[in-house]
Amino acid sequence: NTIPMDASSIYNDWPWEDARPVGMVPSDDAVGHAEARTIYPAYAFLAQAPGEKDGLLWNTLEGFGYPFFASWESRCLSPFSIPIYLFGPMRALAFSAFLKMLVAGLAAYYAARMLGFHGPFALLVAVAYELCGHFILLPTHAVSDVMPWVPLYILFVERLALGQGRYWAAGAGIGALMLAGGDGAAVAVVWLFGLCYLLTRFALMERASSRRAILAYYTVATGLALGLAGIQLAPYIEWFRLSIPNTLDAVHAAGFRELPAIFSLGFVPTGDGGDPVSTRISGLLHMGFVQLLLVVLWCALRHCVEGPHRQRIDALLSVSAAFFLIGIVAGPLVERFTDVQMGTQQWLAANAFAFALGGAAAAESWLELRPEQCTSSLKRLVVLLSGVAIVGALAVAATALMGGMNGSLVPDATFILALTLVFAVMVAATLLKPSPRLMAYGMAALTAADLLAAFLPLAARTHVDQVYPQNAIVEGLSDSSMRIAAGGDEAWALGGSLVPHLPGTQSRTLRQTAEYMNAVNDNPFLLQTAGGVGLILGTEDIRHRDGDGGKRDGDRGKWASARSGLRLKHVFPSGKGLFQTVSRPGRAWLEPLDPPLDAPTPELEEPSIDGESNGGLVVRTQSTVPASLVVAEAFFPGWKARAEEAPIAISSKDGLFRSVKLPAGEHTVEFYFEPTSLRTGMWVSLASGLVVLMGLAHLFRSIAHTRRDRV
C-alpha cells in the first residue's frame, strides 16, 4: 500500500492543500521535490503512454509539450521500467525497486565469483552491494537504474587489465544497459572510474599486457555502448541543445563546507550533511560501519597478501577514495560552470561495489594468514582502529556542535558499540578456529543488519492514497480541457494527475517555452497570445485597488491589467477562480494571411480538434480566405503536417507554436511527430548491435575453445 518515494511536497501546492492528511509535514528538500514533481509525473505518463499512438515520443502535459522519449531521464528503455508499463507506478514502483536490488545482488555475486572469491564471500559482496544507500534511499532515481550493472562493468575492466581484450563486446553491452538507466552523469562517472582503475592496475602490475591495445579495446567498448544507445542519445542530444535546465529542485553535490558532517557520516547516517544536501543524499556517504571496519582490517593485513588480488583491491579502494574527494571538490564546480547537475549520488555510483569487494577481501584474507602474520596484523589493526575512532569522534562532535545531527547520538553510539563488539568476537573466533562459513555468513548478516538499521529510517515511503489524490479541485481542472497555469510564480506538478500545466516541472525545459513564461511573468497580458490556457487566480491577483479605495501600484494584483481579457469559468471553494483567455479560448486558431490594409479583418471560425494523442493532433478548419492555422503546442524539429493526406510545410509561430498555411475552404490538418534524430539513432543502434553481436559470438567461441583445450 506504499510506494518508495516521498510525494508529500505536492501538499504545499494549492490543488492539494485541502487534502493534506492530518499531521503530515510536506517535504522541503530537493530529493523529495524531485520525486514528487519530476519522477512520479514522468512515471505516470510512462504508464499511460503505450495506450496512445506514438505515445512515448511527445508529452503534451508539461509546458507546451516536450519530446518525452528524448529527455533520456524518462527511462523509456530501461529494463526496470517494464513493470511501470505493465502495471502503472502505484502498483509497480515497489516491485521495480526490488527488481533493481535483486539484479544488483546477482550481478555482484557473479562478478565476485569471477574475481576469485569463494561462494560465501561472494555472498557477502552481494549483500553489501544490494543493500547500499543508492538502492534503499534513492530507489526511484535514475542512478538506481544504472547501478545494478556496475559490478559487471568492473569485472569487464578487470578482464581488460589482465590482457583479455576479447571481452570488448561484453563491455559494450553492459555500458549500453547502464546508459538505458537514464542518468548520463552516473554512467560517465562509472566509465571514468573504470578508466582510472585500469590505469592504476597498469601502474601496480609488474608486467602489463600491451597497454595501448587494452586502452583501444576500452575505447571501442565505450564507443559501441554509445552506439547501442544511439536510439536514445541522438534524440537527447537534439533535446539538450534546444532546452535549458530547470534547477529549482536540483540535488546538489556536497562541498567543503559539509566536511565535518561528511566524515561523521562514515560512522552514523543521521547527519543532515548541511544545506543544500538532503539527509538521504548525504546518507549515501555512509557505506556501513561494518564495511568500514572490514576496510580497516584490509589496511591492517594487506602487507600479508600477495599477487594480483592485493593489487586489485588496492586499486579499487584507492580509486574509490579519490572519487570521494573528487566529488567533494569537482561536484560544486561542475554545477557552477556547466548545465550538468552532478550530485553526490552520481559521484559515488561505483564506490559501493568497490568497498564491498574490499570488505570481502579482508574477511577472506584474514582466514589465510599464518600465526606470525596474524600477530603483526592485529597490532596494525589496533593502531588503525584507534586512529579511526579518534577521527570519528572528532567529526561527530564537530557536526553535533554545528547542529548537523538529527536527534540524540546515544542510540547510534550504542548500536556502533554493539556492531564493534560482534565484529571483534567474529574476528577472534575465526582467529582461534578459521571458519569461512562463520566469517562470511556472519559478516553478511552483520552487514545486512547494519545497513538496514542505518538506511530504512531514512528511506521514503508514501501511502498510495496520498500520492496525487483525485480531489474535487484536481477533477475540476481535469474536466476543464485547458492547460492550467498558476497566477503566481508557482510550478504545480499537475502532470502526476495527467493534467496539462504551465510551466513544466521536468529537469529541462524548451528554451522558447522558458523565455515565453519569463516574458509572461513580466507582462501577464502576453498570456493572451496563447490558446487554451486556464489561469488560477485569487482576488489578490486581480484586484485594482487597495482596501481604502486609493490607487497604489504596490497594491495592484499582478494580473489586474489583463483582467479584461479573462473570462471566469469556475470558482473553487477556497475562493480561487479558473479563468480562460477571451481572445483565444481554444488551443487552435486561424489568422488571415496578408489581409488588405483597406479591408476589415475577416471573421474566422474557430478550428475544432477532432483527434489527439501524445504523438499527433487532428484539426478541422473552415475559412473563406487563405489563413494560417496556429496550434498552441511547442514547435520542435520533427513535427510535420499534412492536409487531406498531402504533406504541407510547417513552421514556428513567434518561435514557439506550430503553424501551417492553408488556402480558403474546409481542411483536415494532421500534425504528427517523426523526428529525424530518432531515425538516425535507430540506424546507429542497429549497426552497433550487429558489431557487438559478432563480437559476442567470437567471445563465446573463444571461451568454448579454451574450455575444450583445458579438458
BAMAR-33643 format. One line per 4 residues: their letters; for each residue x, y, z of C-alpha. Coordinates in steps of 0.001 Angstrom, whole numbers. Example, Ala and Ser with C-alpha at 12.3 -4.5 7.8 and 13.67 -1.06 7.14 Angstrom:
BEGIN
as> 12300 -4500 7800  13670 -1060 7140
***
This chain:
BEGIN
ntip> 0 0 0  3010 2332 -203  5419 3481 -2891  9168 4015 -2282
mdas> 9286 7786 -2757  8350 10970 -955  5354 12542 -2705  4400 14794 198
siyn> 5742 18054 -1245  2696 18354 -3524  667 19188 -410  2456 22539 -355
dwpw> 624 23381 -3611  -2895 24809 -3719  -4576 21951 -5649  -3797 19514 -2812
edar> -3520 21742 262  -7017 20929 1468  -6340 17197 1077  -3238 17209 3292
pvgm> -3507 14384 5860  -3570 15457 9473  -83 15554 10945  1744 15357 7595
vpsd> 4773 17628 7231  5412 18057 3489  8935 17510 2269  11065 20610 1827
davg> 14259 19078 437  15367 18745 -3175  15144 14943 -3231  11518 14905 -2115
haea> 10661 17675 -4582  12305 15792 -7434  10405 12615 -6583  7031 14338 -6318
rtiy> 7337 16883 -9120  9596 15210 -11684  9979 11467 -11195  6400 10442 -10376
paya> 4794 12567 -13158  7225 11005 -15645  6325 7519 -14422  2600 8354 -14593
flaq> 2980 9458 -18198  5141 6438 -18980  2406 4119 -17722  -398 5593 -19842
apge> 1648 6418 -22954  1659 2936 -24579  -2117 3180 -24941  -1664 6261 -27120
kdgl> -489 6377 -30713  3217 7255 -30697  2664 7976 -27033  6264 7849 -25821
lwnt> 7585 10393 -28290  5834 13552 -27089  4425 14653 -23736  1669 17267 -24015
legf> 1275 17658 -20249  4409 19666 -19458  4570 23285 -20635  3506 23468 -24268
gypf> 4777 19936 -24774  8242 18422 -24957  9888 15311 -26523  9397 12798 -23712
fasw> 11414 9958 -25240  14308 12314 -25979  14579 13508 -22391  16623 10339 -21527
esrc> 15815 10598 -17815  12355 9295 -18759  13988 5836 -18814  11767 4588 -21604
lspf> 14281 1863 -22497  15364 844 -19005  14527 -2811 -18250  13433 -1685 -14802
sipi> 10665 412 -16388  8912 -2690 -17728  6816 -3115 -14533  5719 526 -14878
ylfg> 4496 -118 -18432  2573 -3184 -17322  1062 -2147 -14001  1456 1617 -13554
pmra> 3530 3448 -10919  1188 2876 -7992  1450 -899 -8220  4863 -1311 -9819
lafs> 7298 1147 -8196  7968 -1094 -5192  8427 -4133 -7437  10737 -2182 -9741
aflk> 12858 -1152 -6745  13017 -4777 -5578  13992 -5871 -9091  16917 -3432 -9094
mlva> 18175 -4801 -5780  17792 -8387 -6992  19705 -7766 -10227  22357 -5792 -8334
glaa> 22850 -8651 -5872  23074 -11298 -8595  25479 -9179 -10646  27665 -8510 -7593
yyaa> 27710 -12215 -6666  28638 -13264 -10205  31334 -10606 -10511  32832 -11569 -7142
rmlg> 32930 -15244 -8122  34639 -14385 -11402  37162 -12286 -9478  38183 -15332 -7443
fhgp> 36083 -15047 -4271  34668 -18237 -2796  30877 -18586 -2675  30268 -17444 936
fall> 32427 -14342 469  30817 -13586 -2884  27517 -13625 -987  28980 -11074 1434
vava> 29797 -8842 -1558  26263 -9242 -2905  24611 -8384 422  26799 -5335 994
yelc> 26144 -4033 -2524  22414 -4618 -2925  21723 -3002 464  23819 108 -201
ghfi> 22255 3535 115  21538 4049 -3583  19027 1193 -3690  17323 1914 -359
llpt> 17427 5715 -205  17001 6514 -3928  15142 3517 -5401  13190 5589 -7939
havs> 16002 7851 -9118  17745 7208 -12421  21053 6403 -10714  19447 3282 -9230
dvmp> 18690 2080 -12791  22378 2408 -13651  23964 797 -10605  22733 -2830 -10950
wvpl> 25127 -3218 -13895  28192 -1621 -12245  29631 -4932 -10876  29603 -6450 -14352
yilf> 31305 -3365 -15756  34058 -3503 -13119  34503 -7187 -13984  34875 -6236 -17658
verl> 37553 -3650 -16794  39398 -6247 -14708  39367 -8602 -17698  40976 -5862 -19768
algq> 43593 -5256 -17070  44537 -8938 -17343  45009 -8558 -21089  41749 -10265 -22133
gryw> 40674 -7763 -24777  38236 -10241 -26312  35637 -9097 -23751  35167 -5733 -25513
aaga> 31729 -6727 -26829  30515 -7679 -23342  31722 -4314 -22051  29798 -2552 -24804
giga> 26577 -4369 -23925  26949 -3632 -20213  27664 16 -20980  24515 228 -23104
lmla> 22439 -1218 -20247  23815 1453 -17933  23032 4166 -20479  19439 2939 -20681
ggdg> 19137 3811 -16977  18755 7487 -17846  21498 9013 -15698  24243 10094 -18059
aava> 26264 11726 -15277  26364 8470 -13276  27398 6475 -16357  30163 8978 -17106
vvwl> 31428 8628 -13526  31421 4814 -13760  33299 4920 -17056  35824 7362 -15641
fglc> 36136 5169 -12548  36808 2172 -14783  39467 4048 -16734  41192 5242 -13555
yllt> 41052 1717 -12141  42569 339 -15350  45411 2854 -15274  46030 2158 -11573
rfal> 46205 -1577 -12289  48746 -869 -15011  50837 1099 -12551  50760 -1691 -9926
mera> 51398 -4601 -12292  54992 -5579 -12904  54189 -6968 -16311  51218 -5450 -18041
ssrr> 49925 -6513 -21422  50070 -4116 -24330  48607 -1045 -22675  47804 723 -25909
aila> 45859 -2270 -27173  43935 -2565 -23890  43077 1135 -23897  41983 756 -27510
yytv> 39646 -2082 -26512  38265 92 -23707  37683 2950 -26146  35995 655 -28673
atgl> 33709 -793 -25987  32761 2704 -24811  32098 3894 -28358  29945 863 -29182
algl> 27997 1308 -25928  27201 4849 -27042  26278 3484 -30458  23947 856 -28989
agiq> 22210 3624 -27065  22066 5809 -30168  18301 5455 -30451  18113 7255 -27095
lapy> 21161 9506 -27321  20569 11047 -30750  17161 12500 -29774  18602 13523 -26395
iewf> 21441 15497 -27973  18890 17421 -30025  16722 17990 -26938  19711 19061 -24831
rlsi> 20725 21610 -27469  17257 23204 -27593  16471 23175 -23860  17723 24744 -20656
pntl> 17985 23210 -17174  15295 23665 -14591  17348 23824 -11404  14617 24702 -8912
davh> 14723 21233 -7367  18264 20220 -8324  20076 17830 -5997  23499 19341 -5390
aagf> 26816 17725 -4603  28373 18001 -1178  31168 20553 -847  33938 21576 1523
relp> 31599 23246 3989  29990 19855 4705  33320 18149 5504  32681 17631 9258
aifs> 29280 16120 8548  30725 14056 5692  33353 12480 7942  30764 11821 10629
lgfv> 28576 10054 8075  31207 7362 7819  30075 6322 11295  26430 7357 11662
ptgd> 23968 8248 8849  21948 10690 10946  23779 13867 9979  21942 16086 7515
ggdp> 25148 16964 5656  24280 20662 5636  22060 22617 3294  21504 22137 353
vstr> 22333 18417 624  19328 16468 1854  19514 13782 4529  19011 10989 2017
isgl> 21719 12264 -329  24213 12797 2459  23264 9359 3796  24854 7858 685
lhmg> 28216 8787 2166  27596 6158 4853  28959 2927 3378  28141 958 6510
fvql> 30062 771 9763  30802 -2948 9322  32187 -2231 5863  34341 497 7387
llvv> 35718 -1980 9940  36435 -4514 7209  38261 -1944 5088  40357 -1013 8140
lwca> 41057 -4742 8579  42225 -4899 4971  44585 -1984 5541  45981 -3863 8546
lrhc> 46618 -7169 6748  47244 -6127 3141  51012 -6419 3630  50483 -10164 4064
vegp> 48565 -10582 796  50494 -11007 -2406  49799 -11155 -6107  47011 -9763 -8320
hrqr> 44408 -9981 -5563  46163 -7365 -3449  46762 -5161 -6489  43091 -5396 -7456
idal> 41735 -4427 -4037  44330 -1706 -3525  43468 -209 -6910  39723 -315 -6230
lsvs> 39978 1268 -2788  42449 3909 -3965  40289 4966 -6886  37192 4959 -4652
aaff> 38875 7263 -2156  39984 9530 -4989  36454 9729 -6396  35100 10504 -2955
ligi> 37412 13510 -2762  36936 14459 -6415  33197 14536 -5852  33603 16993 -2998
vagp> 35974 19238 -4964  34706 18922 -8536  30997 18407 -7901  30137 22016 -6990
lver> 32481 23306 -9726  30795 21235 -12437  27385 22527 -11349  28611 26115 -11206
ftdv> 30220 26350 -14631  28098 23939 -16719  24465 22948 -17240  25217 19466 -15889
qmgt> 23808 18643 -12463  26048 16066 -10755  25055 15272 -7208  26751 13102 -4627
qqwl> 24686 10127 -5817  26480 10200 -9178  29997 10707 -7838  29630 7675 -5550
aana> 27997 5394 -8142  30935 2946 -8312  32203 3236 -4737  29695 881 -3104
fafa> 30829 -2145 -5108  34493 -1305 -4608  34058 -1156 -830  32006 -4371 -862
lgga> 34881 -6144 -2622  37386 -4622 -218  35417 -5807 2800  35027 -9339 1454
aaae> 38722 -9475 559  39614 -8540 4145  37314 -11205 5596  38630 -13910 3275
swle> 42297 -12965 3606  42029 -12960 7416  41418 -16697 7376  44505 -17357 5250
lrpe> 47049 -15626 7496  49832 -17554 9203  50253 -17151 13004  53079 -14608 12736
qcts> 51073 -12665 10142  48065 -12610 12466  50185 -11061 15202  51514 -8258 13017
slkr> 48105 -7634 11500  46437 -7390 14903  48980 -4807 16027  48313 -2748 12926
lvvl> 44556 -3189 13394  44661 -1805 16941  46593 1260 15806  44330 1893 12794
lsgv> 41128 1414 14774  42372 3838 17403  43038 6443 14761  39661 5856 13089
aivg> 37903 6123 16463  39591 9451 17214  38773 10895 13786  35201 9644 14009
alav> 34650 11061 17480  36013 14460 16462  33921 14548 13265  30711 13549 15032
aata> 31342 16043 17829  32053 18855 15354  28918 18036 13371  26801 17922 16519
lmgg> 28154 21301 17644  27310 22755 14214  23729 21494 14541  24141 18910 11819
mngs> 22868 15906 13771  19251 14832 13766  18297 13578 17212  20289 12042 20042
lvpd> 23610 10302 19422  23080 7783 22231  21180 5175 20127  23744 5443 17335
atfi> 26666 5167 19721  25090 2120 21392  24485 466 18035  28048 1165 16878
lalt> 29471 -324 20062  27311 -3422 19584  28474 -3820 15978  32097 -3373 17044
lvfa> 31729 -5988 19780  30162 -8583 17472  32786 -7820 14816  35578 -8338 17350
vmva> 34033 -11607 18540  33874 -12983 14997  37446 -11919 14237  38651 -13545 17473
atll> 36617 -16719 16906  37973 -17195 13396  41476 -16469 14688  41236 -19437 17052
kpsp> 39390 -21674 14587  39271 -20438 10982  35834 -20989 9505  34979 -19487 6092
rlma> 31263 -20027 6639  31238 -18371 10061  33286 -15431 8820  31421 -14895 5543
ygma> 27853 -15576 6663  28382 -13847 10000  29773 -10717 8341  26986 -10812 5739
alta> 24330 -10924 8477  26098 -8194 10444  26419 -6035 7316  22748 -6507 6474
adll> 21677 -5541 9994  23978 -2531 9915  22829 -1181 6530  19133 -1816 7113
aafl> 19253 -157 10526  21101 2803 9021  19057 3352 5860  15495 2169 6488
plaa> 14693 5026 8913  15796 7472 6200  14010 5721 3330  10970 7483 1909
rthv> 7557 5819 1801  4206 7306 823  826 5615 1085  -789 5204 -2325
dqvy> -3876 7110 -1176  -1660 10152 -521  10 10194 -3954  -1708 12784 -6164
pqna> -5204 12254 -4706  -8073 12963 -7081  -9864 15602 -5014  -12597 17929 -6307
iveg> -10110 20605 -7401  -7974 18243 -9473  -11062 16665 -11023  -12336 20128 -11955
lsds> -9012 21008 -13562  -9005 17715 -15459  -12512 18342 -16806  -11638 21860 -17971
smri> -9710 20572 -21045  -7320 23512 -20636  -3632 23878 -19914  -3548 25068 -16291
aagg> -1238 27829 -15087  -855 29318 -11629  -1321 33038 -11202  1880 33404 -9195
deaw> 5348 32003 -9695  4301 28507 -8649  5028 25442 -10756  2355 22896 -9850
algg> 3207 19309 -10730  -194 18553 -12233  1445 16052 -14577  1192 13496 -11777
slvp> -2597 13719 -12208  -2205 13791 -16034  -3407 17413 -16220  -1657 19724 -18761
hlpg> 32 22615 -16965  2330 25616 -17274  5218 25770 -16618  6663 22257 -16751
tqsr> 8335 20671 -13735  10759 18340 -15513  14512 18817 -15171  14836 20578 -18542
tlrq> 12536 22986 -20394  12373 24006 -24020  14247 27271 -24358  11423 29062 -26173
taey> 8868 27918 -23583  11050 29170 -20723  11566 32520 -22464  7826 32868 -23069
mnav> 6973 32128 -19427  9581 34647 -18265  8025 37241 -20545  4539 36433 -19186
ndnp> 5920 36894 -15684  6973 40421 -16603  3897 41196 -18725  885 38992 -17882
fllq> -1059 40373 -20835  1153 38259 -23134  -747 35190 -21962  -3483 36299 -24369
tagg> -1250 35127 -27213  -1531 31512 -26083  -4662 29489 -26617  -6431 27039 -24358
vgli> -4832 28302 -21134  -6702 28120 -17839  -5398 30528 -15218  -5893 30005 -11474
lgte> -6250 33413 -9779  -7307 34669 -6384  -8773 38063 -5533  -5314 39315 -4552
dirh> -4085 38535 -8094  -6666 40656 -9950  -7543 43489 -7564  -7191 47058 -8887
rdgd> -7349 48989 -5583  -6295 48551 -2011  -8712 48290 899  -9262 52033 1422
ggkr> -10053 52709 -2224  -6822 54508 -3108  -4823 53562 -6155  -1338 52379 -5437
dgdr> 800 50319 -7770  2106 48241 -4899  -1438 47084 -4093  -2418 46180 -7631
gkwa> -2693 42494 -8354  -208 41050 -10792  -2962 40154 -13253  -5072 43273 -12822
sars> -4020 44727 -16185  -5027 41535 -18002  -8369 41036 -16190  -10424 42411 -19095
glrl> -9126 39624 -21335  -10094 36826 -18942  -13406 35016 -18523  -14297 33366 -15210
khvf> -15136 29696 -15800  -15302 28222 -12317  -14972 29271 -8668  -13440 26837 -6201
psgk> -14446 26628 -2517  -11137 28217 -1497  -12108 31401 -3367  -9723 30946 -6264
glfq> -11176 31082 -9747  -10413 29335 -13031  -10143 31950 -15787  -9923 31453 -19534
tvsr> -8498 33851 -22106  -11249 35571 -24110  -9351 36177 -27335  -8157 32602 -27787
pgra> -10185 30171 -25734  -9120 27147 -27798  -5742 25591 -28448  -6027 26220 -32196
wlep> -6973 29348 -34130  -6826 30865 -37606  -5040 34047 -38633  -5699 35635 -42060
ldpp> -2786 35620 -44489  -1834 39099 -45796  -5268 40796 -45364  -5785 44017 -47451
ldap> -4979 47183 -45500  -8227 48913 -46575  -10467 45930 -45816  -11846 44849 -42438
tpel> -10306 41795 -40839  -12389 38782 -41891  -14195 36787 -39254  -12648 33321 -38997
eeps> -14302 30322 -37405  -12533 28646 -34536  -10979 25330 -35625  -12094 22127 -33943
idge> -9741 19454 -32613  -11122 16103 -33768  -8388 13758 -32658  -5450 13918 -30317
sngg> -2747 11670 -28938  631 12273 -27362  2182 11981 -30791  -287 13769 -33014
lvvr> -3162 16210 -33463  -6033 16378 -35998  -7630 19798 -36571  -10589 20696 -38830
tqst> -10768 24218 -40228  -13105 26227 -42458  -12277 29653 -43864  -13394 31859 -46743
vpas> -9906 33340 -47139  -6379 31933 -47041  -5334 31619 -43434  -2611 30389 -41155
lvva> -3576 27660 -38691  -1779 28027 -35363  -1874 25443 -32555  -686 26305 -29035
eaff> 1734 23401 -28940  5513 23742 -28898  7331 23664 -32203  10234 21211 -32266
pgwk> 12300 19626 -35053  10472 16542 -36285  6944 17932 -36254  5282 17547 -39656
arae> 1836 18257 -41062  -448 17081 -43862  -3759 18389 -45168  -6094 15938 -46890
eapi> -3250 13389 -46647  -895 15662 -48637  2277 16922 -46877  2344 20669 -46207
aiss> 5057 22944 -44835  5123 23587 -41105  6827 26493 -39377  7051 28098 -35964
kdgl> 4829 30965 -34881  6858 33530 -32914  9458 30804 -32421  7094 28960 -30076
frsv> 3948 27449 -31599  3295 25326 -34697  1794 26951 -37752  748 25917 -41281
klpa> -601 27981 -44176  -3926 26894 -45709  -5914 28059 -48751  -9551 29062 -48405
geht> -12002 26256 -47826  -12501 23329 -45494  -9463 21353 -44424  -8447 18491 -42168
vefy> -4930 19021 -40908  -2958 16338 -39143  144 17147 -37104  2449 14208 -36434
fept> 5857 13796 -34846  8583 11962 -36781  11959 13224 -35528  14883 12598 -37830
slrt> 17134 12212 -34805  15162 9139 -33717  15555 7509 -37123  19257 8337 -37206
gmwv> 19748 6959 -33702  17879 3778 -34598  20215 3066 -37534  23260 3778 -35377
slas> 21934 1370 -32730  21282 -1345 -35320  24748 -1018 -36838  26397 -1051 -33406
glvv> 24254 -4013 -32393  25462 -6060 -35350  29099 -5342 -34472  28523 -6252 -30816
lmgl> 26713 -9475 -31746  29641 -10520 -33916  31984 -9685 -31041  29923 -11733 -28589
ahlf> 29839 -14674 -30993  33630 -14542 -31252  33893 -14300 -27445  31701 -17355 -26850
rsia> 33611 -19379 -29440  36900 -18354 -27824  35677 -19349 -24358  34410 -22697 -25686
htrr> 37784 -23411 -27347  39623 -22541 -24132  37482 -24941 -22109  37992 -27756 -24633
drv> 41742 -27198 -24546  41720 -27462 -20739  39849 -30761 -20918
***
